[in-house]
Amino acid sequence: MNVPARGVGIARAALEDTVAYTSSREQYGQHISDFQGVSWEVGKMAERVDTARLLTLRAADRADRGHDAAREFSMAKITATQAAVDNANEAMQLHGGIGYTTEHHVERYLRDAKLLTIAGGPNEGHKNTLAEAVFEQYEK
């Protein structure tokens, strides 16, 4: 569960940094977090974190109980690593140009997140594993 958990961590860090930045950065006399488009994107980032976290916890619980967790692991890996990439991309967008600098961690999140889609087997391979498990489950 290492890779999905790392994905959750990156997605969450990107969310937390974005909340802090958008709550303090001002444009046109107000915090940018007050703009509806920004707040909706931050809400979507939180949704990704929670979804990835819950799928990762479910996969870990199934594995801890000694059950085959290939389906749940693949689902958690795909979802968590994509959440990390998507949240890092969104954080970069909402940070603007400063997100590309080492002054903030956003640029590192994006590099690390992309690696996770490959580490532990590429997401495309996990999509095959997931699909096979789903067909096996419902063809019985």
C-alpha positions in Angstrom: 0.0 0.0 0.0 3.1 2.2 -0.1 2.4 3.8 -3.5 -1.3 4.6 -3.0 -0.5 6.0 0.5 2.3 8.2 -1.0 -0.2 9.4 -3.6 -2.7 10.3 -0.9 0.1 12.2 0.9 1.1 14.2 -2.1 -2.5 15.0 -3.0 -3.1 16.1 0.6 0.0 18.3 0.7 -0.9 20.0 -2.5 -4.4 20.7 -1.1 -3.0 22.0 2.2 -0.5 24.3 0.5 -3.1 25.5 -2.0 -5.5 26.4 0.8 -2.8 28.3 2.7 -1.7 30.1 -0.4 -5.1 31.1 -1.8 -6.3 32.2 1.6 -3.4 34.6 1.9 -2.9 35.8 -1.7 -4.9 38.8 -2.7 -6.1 40.0 -6.1 -8.5 42.9 -6.7 -8.8 43.6 -3.0 -9.8 40.1 -1.9 -8.3 36.7 -1.2 -8.2 34.6 -4.2 -9.9 31.8 -2.2 -13.0 34.0 -2.2 -13.4 33.6 -5.9 -16.0 30.9 -6.7 -13.9 29.2 -9.4 -10.9 28.9 -7.0 -13.1 27.6 -4.1 -14.7 25.0 -6.3 -11.3 23.7 -7.5 -10.1 23.5 -3.9 -13.3 21.6 -3.0 -12.6 19.2 -5.9 -9.0 18.7 -4.6 -10.4 17.8 -1.1 -12.8 15.3 -2.8 -9.9 13.6 -4.6 -7.9 13.3 -1.3 -10.8 11.8 0.6 -11.7 9.3 -2.2 -8.1 8.2 -2.6 -7.6 7.9 1.2 -10.8 5.8 1.6 -9.9 3.4 -1.3 -6.4 3.1 0.1 -7.7 2.3 3.6 -10.1 -0.3 2.2 -7.4 -2.0 0.3 -5.1 -2.1 3.3 -7.9 -3.4 5.5 -8.6 -6.2 3.1 -4.9 -7.1 2.9 -4.6 -7.0 6.7 -7.5 -9.5 7.0 -5.6 -11.9 4.7 -7.9 -11.5 1.7 -6.9 -11.1 -1.9 -6.7 -7.4 -2.4 -5.5 -7.2 -6.0 -8.7 -5.5 -7.1 -8.8 -3.0 -4.2 -5.0 -2.3 -4.5 -5.2 -1.5 -8.2 -8.2 0.7 -7.6 -6.5 2.5 -4.8 -3.2 2.8 -6.8 -4.9 4.3 -9.9 -7.1 6.7 -7.9 -4.5 7.9 -5.4 -1.7 8.4 -8.0 -4.1 10.2 -10.4 -5.3 12.3 -7.5 -1.8 13.3 -6.7 -1.1 14.3 -10.3 -4.4 16.2 -10.6 -4.0 18.0 -7.2 -0.4 18.9 -8.0 -1.5 20.3 -11.4 -4.3 22.3 -9.8 -2.0 23.6 -7.1 0.5 24.7 -9.8 -2.3 26.5 -11.6 -3.7 28.2 -8.5 -0.2 29.2 -7.3 0.5 30.8 -10.6 4.1 31.5 -11.6 5.4 31.2 -8.1 4.4 27.5 -8.1 7.2 26.9 -10.6 9.8 28.1 -8.2 11.4 26.3 -5.3 10.0 28.9 -3.0 7.0 26.6 -2.7 6.8 22.8 -2.8 4.3 22.6 -5.6 6.8 22.0 -8.3 8.2 19.0 -6.4 4.7 17.6 -5.8 4.1 17.5 -9.5 7.4 15.7 -10.2 6.9 13.2 -7.4 3.2 12.6 -8.3 4.0 11.8 -11.9 6.6 9.2 -10.8 3.9 7.4 -8.7 1.8 6.7 -11.8 4.8 4.5 -13.0 6.2 3.2 -9.7 4.7 -0.1 -8.5 3.7 -0.9 -12.0 2.3 1.6 -14.4 -1.3 2.6 -13.9 -2.2 1.1 -17.3 -1.2 -2.3 -16.0 -3.3 -1.8 -12.9 -6.3 -0.9 -15.1 -6.0 -4.3 -16.7 -5.8 -6.0 -13.2 -8.8 -4.1 -12.1 -10.9 -4.8 -15.2 -10.1 -8.5 -15.0 -11.1 -8.6 -11.3 -14.4 -6.8 -12.1 -15.3 -9.2 -15.0 -14.4 -12.2 -12.8 -16.6 -10.9 -10.0 -19.7 -10.3 -12.2 -19.4 -13.2 -14.6 -20.0 -15.7 -11.8 
